[in-house]
Every structure is written in C-alpha cells, then in structure tokens.
Amino acid sequence: MRKVSLEMQNLWKSFGQKKVLQGVSFSLYQGEILGLFGVSGTGKSVILRTIIGLESLDRGKIFFEGRNVVGLSERELLKIRTQISYVFQNGALFDSLTVEENLAYPLKEHTLLSKEEIHQKVNARLTQMDMSGCNDFYPNELSGGMQKRVGVARAIILDPQVILFDEPTTGLDPILVRSIHHLIADTQAHFHYTAVIVSHEIPQIFDIATRVAMLHQGVILEVETAARFQCSSNPAVQQFIAGRLEGPLTPT
C-alpha cells in the first residue's frame, strides 16, 4: 500500500460571503508529483497556504505524517515548515540578501551547521540548479528564470519531505516553463520529496505529474493519472484542458 504524506479531509474556507473551499478532500502519496489545476480564483493557492498554516480553515483536517496540523501553535508550525517547504509564485526572495545569503538563511535558522558547512551546502544546491558562481548576485540582478531556480534551491535546502509549488512558472516563456518543470522533476528524482504543483501549464505539466487533480466550484472534481485525466469524460475537465472553462459549470 502506498504511504500517504498529506491528507486533506473536508476543507472549508470562505472569505466573507465568498465560499472558496466547500469540502475539499484528497490524499498526496509519498514520492509523487501532484498537479493541482483549476481556473483562477478557485482556491488552489488557498489549499497550499492552509497546509502550512498561512491561512486558517473554517473547518476540516489536514494530516501530515498521520498528525492533524490544523490548529497547531506557531511554534509547532515552524517545525512543520522545516518538513513542508513552500515555493511562492514570485520566489519571495529577500531583495537585500545575496543568493548565498537567501539560501543560507533557513540553514542558519533551523540547523547547527557551521559557516563552512552552510557554504558547502549552498554551493551544492547552486550547482544542482546550474547556477554555480552566482553566490554574490542579488535577486534584482537575476533573470526571472534564475530567480525561480533560486526559489527552488532554497525550498530544498533543508531536505523537506514535501514541497508545495505555487505556480512556479508564472511569467515565464514556454522554453523556461519546460526548464523549470524539468528542474522540479530532476530534483524530485534526486531528493525523493513529495510535491504539489499549482499550475495553469496545460499540457506541459502532464509530462512530470504523477497524478493531476482539478479544483472546481470548491471541490476536487477529479484526481487521476495524467493519462486518464486527459481522457476524462467530465465536461468541466475537457473544457479546462481545451482552455475554454472560465465560468461555473455544473459537474455531471
């Protein structure tokens, strides 16, 4: 039986009168890459943010390694965040810090490694990102694609069990989209982390996703392998794949 890394049970979340999540449930298996789809504003990023406690739920449970993480204290959440890493859309790099300082920050905060050990680990991650020698650059001196790579490098610096990618290819051209996707696939194969990727990149994401899930009208409409998802008979799924799903559509 496949081990479950994360399990979402009946997640509900509203912002004022707007109901965003209305009973979201799905499981994430250890070692897989799950692509999470849905039109803009459906709550995909909200799901990721609730996992690490950046958003509170109205109700529901999220289990990580068998423990419900909903309602944990900030101190307990800090421990969880060393095991579940988050890659923001814009990379969320510290503008005033160099590339090396951005990558070293989590190591200084959460480990007892020496200065030299941190330097060595930063260099190793930069080499894996094809960014050797970029230690002293500041984020504004990097291209958009390179900033995304630094964001991925920082996400894996603590060797987390799970990485949540919130639209990691936003703003990139198709060639760079494929490059970042391949980077995620390569690092996942090397470090064996489990991943959720919120994405609009159809069909490119099908090349690296183990399974894909579609969030529609506040619920997970379908979770399938990439091949089966593309062959789904559900009209909402087919319209989304074709790029035509914009408004509400009642699932059949």
WOLINHU-V963236 format. One record per residue. N is the residue number from 0. SS is DSSP state (H for helix, E for strand, C for the rest). Layout:
N_SS, N_SS
This chain:
0_C, 1_C, 2_C, 3_E, 4_E, 5_E, 6_E, 7_E, 8_E, 9_E, 10_E, 11_E, 12_E, 13_E, 14_E, 15_C, 16_C, 17_E, 18_E, 19_E, 20_E, 21_E, 22_E, 23_E, 24_E, 25_E, 26_E, 27_E, 28_E, 29_C, 30_C, 31_C, 32_E, 33_E, 34_E, 35_E, 36_E, 37_C, 38_C, 39_C, 40_C, 41_C, 42_C, 43_H, 44_H, 45_H, 46_H, 47_H, 48_H, 49_H, 50_H, 51_C, 52_C, 53_C, 54_C, 55_C, 56_C, 57_C, 58_E, 59_E, 60_E, 61_E, 62_E, 63_E, 64_C, 65_C, 66_E, 67_E, 68_C, 69_C, 70_C, 71_C, 72_C, 73_H, 74_H, 75_H, 76_H, 77_H, 78_H, 79_H, 80_H, 81_C, 82_C, 83_E, 84_E, 85_E, 86_E, 87_C, 88_C, 89_C, 90_C, 91_C, 92_C, 93_C, 94_C, 95_C, 96_C, 97_E, 98_H, 99_H, 100_H, 101_H, 102_H, 103_H, 104_H, 105_H, 106_H, 107_H, 108_H, 109_H, 110_C, 111_C, 112_C, 113_C, 114_H, 115_H, 116_H, 117_H, 118_H, 119_H, 120_H, 121_H, 122_H, 123_H, 124_H, 125_H, 126_H, 127_H, 128_C, 129_C, 130_C, 131_C, 132_C, 133_C, 134_C, 135_C, 136_C, 137_E, 138_H, 139_H, 140_H, 141_C, 142_C, 143_H, 144_H, 145_H, 146_H, 147_H, 148_H, 149_H, 150_H, 151_H, 152_H, 153_H, 154_H, 155_H, 156_C, 157_C, 158_C, 159_C, 160_C, 161_E, 162_E, 163_E, 164_E, 165_E, 166_C, 167_C, 168_C, 169_C, 170_C, 171_C, 172_C, 173_H, 174_H, 175_H, 176_H, 177_H, 178_H, 179_H, 180_H, 181_H, 182_H, 183_H, 184_H, 185_H, 186_H, 187_H, 188_H, 189_H, 190_H, 191_C, 192_C, 193_E, 194_E, 195_E, 196_E, 197_E, 198_C, 199_C, 200_C, 201_C, 202_C, 203_H, 204_H, 205_H, 206_H, 207_C, 208_C, 209_C, 210_E, 211_E, 212_E, 213_E, 214_E, 215_E, 216_C, 217_C, 218_E, 219_E, 220_E, 221_E, 222_E, 223_E, 224_E, 225_H, 226_H, 227_H, 228_H, 229_H, 230_C, 231_C, 232_C, 233_C, 234_H, 235_H, 236_H, 237_H, 238_H, 239_H, 240_H, 241_C, 242_C, 243_C, 244_C, 245_C, 246_C, 247_C, 248_C, 249_C, 250_C, 251_C
